Amino acid sequence: MNLVDTVLSFHKKHRWLSHLLYWFIFLLISVSASKYADGKQGTYSFEFISDALYISTEVIAGYGLAYLIIPQFVYRKKYVSSIIAFIVLSYAVSVLGRIFIVKICEPMAGVAPKAFETYTEILTDIPKLIYVYYFQIITVAFVFVFFKIFKDQLETQKRALALEKEKAETELKMLKNQLNPHFLFNTLNNIYSLSLTSSTATSPSIARLADILDHILYRCNDNLVPLKAELSLLENYIGLEKLRYDERLTVNFTADIAGEIKIAPLVLLSLTENAFKHGASDDAGSPEIKIELRADQNRFWFSIVNTMARDKPAQVHLTERIGLQNLRRQLDLVYGSAYSLEINKDDCTFRVELTIPA
């Protein structure tokens, strides 16, 4: 946690104490400056009392501006009433500051009250109120307002980042949980059929399904996972999907990997699942799926091509697009703009190429 986050956290937990500390530090600075200017003429007790009284006017002005006038002016659009309130506040704190000086601080310092400095004179001596008191008091008040606006902006930005992060994590979890339920249903039916014939493929098929579920549920909770784990997931998925087809389905899978890298989880599975769902399952002829993968320390490249039925209905194309849009969203959340996803389709084939800088 950096210094700014530490200060914001302290302010959130101890709001009143943080305000008191702010003005106390300001008082110490003011007392130091006053003592240096007065030298031996003013004691520390006098400087503390006089500066504390004067700073009280700046406190009133600061909180009046920060919590009443500026919110009315900015958020509620009450321009006329806000301007009037600002004039009244400025006049009131200037008069109060002059009263503290004339009626309390000067007598404490041994200065006799001036005969002409009556309350009426204090209230009506506008030039002195403006040039001697107004600018100093309002300047200090606006410094406080600046810090408050800066603090509010940081808190707003921090909340926005937290919400965006939470939203991104939620979307990633949703995307990771999008394994087609039809795949699970068909796979279990296929394994059940194998068990009825006491096929030797029953146990390996159960093991493949267990590995897939274990990977999806427990091994892909991070934004990036090892490529080898994703390849193992892909091989298990292809092996189970091939149970649904006889020799009419051809799957060519080649991989050339130089070194271990990490990629976003379930991306390859989503693309492969899309090829099986909208390619092999809809092609009543001799469907083909060709998968190529190349990876090194500089680049990851994945290509998958599947044949399609020529009379494929429009709603299936729409489902394809929705699935790929969800995939793009996952890639955006993990990689931003640092990836390329190209989709090409003709009358009988559908090709997707994914390139990611390693």
For each residue, the residues with C-beta under 8 A, 3 or more apart:
1: 5 6 9
2: 5 6
3: 6 7
4: 7 8 154
5: 1 2 8 9 158
6: 1 2 3 9 10
7: 3 4 10 11
8: 4 5 11 12 151 154 155 158
9: 1 5 6 12 13
10: 6 7 13 14 18
11: 7 8 14 15 18 151
12: 8 9 15 155
13: 9 10
14: 10 11 17 18
15: 11 12 18 19
16: 19 20
17: 14 20 21
18: 10 11 14 15 21 22
19: 15 16 22 23
20: 16 17 23 24
21: 17 18 24 25
22: 18 19 25 26 144 147
23: 19 20 26 27 55 59
24: 20 21 27 28
25: 21 22 28 29
26: 22 23 29 30 55 140
27: 23 24 30 31 48 51 52 55
28: 24 25 31 32
29: 25 26 32 33
30: 26 27 33 34 51 54 55
31: 27 28 34 35 44 47 48 51
32: 28 29 35 36
33: 29 30 36 37
34: 30 31 37 38 42 47 50 51
35: 31 32 38 39 42 44 47
36: 32 33 39
37: 33 34
38: 34 35 41 42 47
39: 35 36 42
40:
41: 38 109
42: 34 35 38 39 46 47 50 109
43: 46 47
44: 31 35 47 48
45: 48 49
46: 42 43 49 50 108 109
47: 31 34 35 38 42 43 44 50 51
48: 27 31 44 45 51 52
49: 45 46 52 53 105 108
50: 34 42 46 47 53 54 100 101 104 105 108 109
51: 27 30 31 34 47 48 54 55
52: 27 48 49 55 56
53: 49 50 56 57 100 104 105
54: 30 50 51 57 58 97 100 101 105
55: 23 26 27 30 51 52 58 59 140
56: 52 53 59 60 100
57: 53 54 60 61 93 94 96 97 100 133 137
58: 54 55 61 62 93 137 140 141 144
59: 23 55 56 62 63
60: 56 57 63 64 89 92 93 96
61: 57 58 64 65 89 90 93 137 138 140 141
62: 58 59 65 66 140 141 143 144 145
63: 59 60 66 67 68 144
64: 60 61 67 68 69 85 89 93 141
65: 61 62 68 69 70 86 89 141 142 144 145
66: 62 63 70 144 145 148
67: 63 64 70 71
68: 63 64 65 71 72 85
69: 64 65 72 73 82 85 86 89
70: 65 66 67 73 74 82 145
71: 67 68 74 75 76
72: 68 69 75 76 78 81 82 85
73: 69 70 76 77 78 79 82 83
74: 70 71
75: 71 72
76: 71 72 73
77: 73
78: 72 73 81 82
79: 73 82 83
80: 83 84
81: 72 78 84 85
82: 69 70 72 73 78 79 85 86
83: 73 79 80 86 87
84: 80 81 87 88
85: 64 68 69 72 81 82 88 89
86: 65 69 82 83 89 90
87: 83 84 90 91
88: 84 85 91 92
89: 60 61 64 65 69 85 86 92 93
90: 61 86 87 93 94 134 137 138
91: 87 88 94 95 129
92: 60 88 89 95 96
93: 57 58 60 61 64 89 90 96 97 133 137 138 141
94: 57 90 91 97 98 129 130 133 134 137
95: 91 92 98 99 122 123 129
96: 57 60 92 93 99 100
97: 54 57 93 94 100 101 133 137
98: 94 95 101 102 122 125 128 129 132 133
99: 95 96 102 103 104 119 122
100: 50 53 54 56 57 96 97 103 104 105
101: 50 54 97 98 104 105 106
102: 98 99 105 106 113 114 117 122
103: 99 100 106 107 113
104: 50 53 99 100 101 107 108
105: 49 50 53 54 100 101 102 108 109
106: 101 102 103 109 111 113
107: 103 104 110 111 112 113
108: 46 49 50 104 105
109: 41 42 46 50 105 106
110: 107
111: 106 107
112: 107
113: 102 103 106 107 117
114: 102 117
115:
116: 121
117: 102 113 114 121 122
118: 121 122
119: 99 122 123
120: 123 124
121: 116 117 118 124 125
122: 95 98 99 102 117 118 119 125
123: 95 119 120
124: 120 121
125: 98 121 122 128 129
126: 129 130
127: 130 131
128: 98 125 131 132 133
129: 91 94 95 98 125 126 132 133 134
130: 94 126 127 133 134 135
131: 127 128 134 135
132: 98 128 129 136
133: 57 93 94 97 98 128 129 130 136 137
134: 90 94 129 130 131 137 138
135: 130 131 138 139
136: 132 133 139 140
137: 57 58 61 90 93 94 97 133 134 140 141
138: 61 90 93 134 135 141 142
139: 135 136 142 143
140: 26 55 58 61 62 136 137 143 144
141: 58 61 62 64 65 93 137 138 144 145
142: 65 138 139 145 146
143: 62 139 140 146 147
144: 22 58 62 63 65 66 140 141 147 148
145: 62 65 66 70 141 142 148 149
146: 142 143 149 150
147: 22 143 144 150 151
148: 66 144 145 151 152
149: 145 146 152 153
150: 146 147 153 154
151: 8 11 147 148 154 155
152: 148 149 155 156
153: 149 150 156 157
154: 4 8 150 151 157 158
155: 8 12 151 152 158 159
156: 152 153 159 160
157: 153 154 160 161
158: 5 8 154 155 161 162
159: 155 156 162 163
160: 156 157 163 164
161: 157 158 164 165
162: 158 159 165 166
163: 159 160 166 167
164: 160 161 167 168
165: 161 162 168 169
166: 162 163 169 170
167: 163 164 170 171
168: 164 165 171 172 333
169: 165 166 172 173
170: 166 167 173 174
171: 167 168 174 175 329 330 333
172: 168 169 175 176 223 330 333 334
173: 169 170 176 177
174: 170 171 177 178
175: 171 172 178 266 326 327 329 330
176: 172 173 216 220 265 266
177: 173 174 216
178: 174 175 266 270 326
179: 183 184 212 216 266 269 273
180: 183 184 273 277
181: 184 185
182: 185 186 277
183: 179 180 186 187 237 240 241 273
184: 179 180 181 187 188
185: 181 182 188 189
186: 182 183 189 190 244
187: 183 184 190 191 205 209 240 243
188: 184 185 191 192 209
189: 185 186 192 193
190: 186 187 193 194 205 240 243 244
191: 187 188 194 195 202 205 206 209 243
192: 188 189 195 196
193: 189 190 196 197
194: 190 191 197 199 201 202 205 243
195: 191 192 198 199 202
196: 192 193
197: 193 194
198: 195 202
199: 194 195 202
200: 203 204
201: 194 204 205 243
202: 191 194 195 198 199 205 206
203: 200 206 207
204: 200 201 207 208 239
205: 187 190 191 194 201 202 208 209 239 240 243
206: 191 202 203 209 210
207: 203 204 210 211
208: 204 205 211 212 236 237 239 240
209: 187 188 191 205 206 212 213 236 240
210: 206 207 213 214
211: 207 208 214 215 232 233 236
212: 179 208 209 215 216 233 236 237 240
213: 209 210 216 217
214: 210 211 217 218 219
215: 211 212 218 219 220 229 232 233
216: 176 177 179 212 213 219 220 233 266
217: 213 214
218: 214 215 221
219: 214 215 216 225 229
220: 176 215 216 225 229 265 266
221: 218
222: 225 265
223: 172 264 265 334
224: 262 263 264 265 334
225: 219 220 222 229 230 262 263 264 265
226: 229 230 260 261 262
227: 230 231 257 260 261 262 263 295 300
228: 231 232 257 260
229: 215 219 220 225 226 232 233
230: 225 226 227 233 234 263 265 266 267 268 269
231: 227 228 234 235 255 257 268 293
232: 211 215 228 229 235 236
233: 211 212 215 216 229 230 236 237 266 268 269
234: 230 231 237 238 253 268 269 272 291
235: 231 232 238 239 253
236: 208 209 211 212 232 233 239 240
237: 183 208 212 233 234 240 241 269 272 273
238: 234 235 241 242 251 253 272
239: 204 205 208 235 236 242 243
240: 183 187 190 205 208 209 212 236 237 243
241: 183 237 238 244 245 276 280
242: 238 239 245 249 251
243: 187 190 191 194 201 205 239 240
244: 186 190 241 281
245: 241 242 248 249 280 287
246: 249
247:
248: 245 285 286 287
249: 242 245 246 280 286 287 288 289
250: 286 287 288 289
251: 238 242 288 289 290 291
252: 288 289 290 291
253: 234 235 238 291
254: 291 292 293
255: 231 292 293 294
256: 293 294 295
257: 227 228 231 260 293 294 295 296
258: 295 296 297
259: 295 296 297
260: 226 227 228 257
261: 226 227 295 296 297 300 358
262: 224 225 226 227
263: 224 225 227 230 267 268 300 356
264: 223 224 225 267 330 331 334 335
265: 176 220 222 223 224 225 230
266: 175 176 178 179 216 220 230 233 269 270 330
267: 230 263 264 270 271 327 330 331 354
268: 230 231 233 234 263 271 272 293 302
269: 179 230 233 234 237 266 272 273
270: 178 266 267 273 274 323 326 327 330
271: 267 268 274 275 302 304 327 352 354
272: 234 237 238 268 269 275 276 289 291 304
273: 179 180 183 237 269 270 276 277
274: 270 271 277 278 279 320 323 324 352
275: 271 272 278 279 280 289 291 304 305 306 350 352
276: 241 272 273 279 280 281 289 306
277: 180 182 273 274 281
278: 274 275 281 282 306 308 312 316 319 320 350
279: 274 275 276 282 283 287 289 306 307 308 350
280: 241 245 249 275 276 283 287 289 306 307
281: 244 276 277 278
282: 278 279 308 309 312 316
283: 279 280 286 287 307 308 309
284: 309
285: 248 307 309
286: 248 249 250 283 307
287: 245 248 249 250 279 280 283 306 307
288: 249 250 251 252 305 306 307
289: 249 250 251 252 272 275 276 279 280 304 305 306 307
290: 251 252 303 304 305 306
291: 234 251 252 253 254 272 275 302 303 304
292: 254 255 301 302 303 304
293: 231 254 255 256 257 268 301 302 303
294: 255 256 257 299 300 301
295: 227 256 257 258 259 261 299 300 301 358
296: 257 258 259 261 299 358
297: 258 259 261 358
298: 357 358
299: 294 295 296 355 356 357 358
300: 227 261 263 294 295 354 355 356 357 358
301: 292 293 294 295 353 354 355 356
302: 268 271 291 292 293 353 354 355
303: 290 291 292 293 351 352 353 354
304: 271 272 275 289 290 291 292 351 352
305: 275 288 289 290 349 350 351 352
306: 275 276 278 279 280 287 288 289 290 349 350
307: 279 280 283 285 286 287 288 289 348 349 350
308: 278 279 282 283 312 345 348 349 350
309: 282 283 284 285 312
310: 347 348
311:
312: 278 282 308 309 316 317
313: 316 317
314: 317 318
315: 318 319
316: 278 282 312 313 319 320
317: 312 313 314 320 321
318: 314 315 321 322
319: 278 315 316 322 323
320: 274 278 316 317 323 324 350
321: 317 318 324 325
322: 318 319 325 326
323: 270 274 319 320 326 327
324: 274 320 321 327 328 341 343 352
325: 321 322 328 329
326: 175 178 270 322 323 329 330
327: 175 267 270 271 323 324 330 331 341
328: 324 325 331 332 341
329: 171 175 325 326 332 333
330: 171 172 175 264 266 267 270 326 327 333 334
331: 264 267 327 328 334 335 339 341 354
332: 328 329 335 336 337
333: 168 171 172 329 330
334: 172 223 224 264 330 331
335: 264 331 332 338 339 356
336: 332
337: 332
338: 335 356 357
339: 331 335 354 355 356 357
340: 353 354 355 356
341: 324 327 328 331 352 353 354 355
342: 351 352 353 354 355
343: 324 350 351 352
344: 350 351 353
345: 308 349 350 351
346: 349
347: 310
348: 307 308 310
349: 305 306 307 308 345 346
350: 275 278 279 305 306 307 308 320 343 344 345
351: 303 304 305 342 343 344 345
352: 271 274 275 303 304 305 324 341 342 343
353: 301 302 303 340 341 342 344
354: 267 271 300 301 302 303 331 339 340 341 342
355: 299 300 301 302 339 340 341 342
356: 263 299 300 301 335 338 339 340
357: 298 299 300 338 339
358: 261 295 296 297 298 299 300
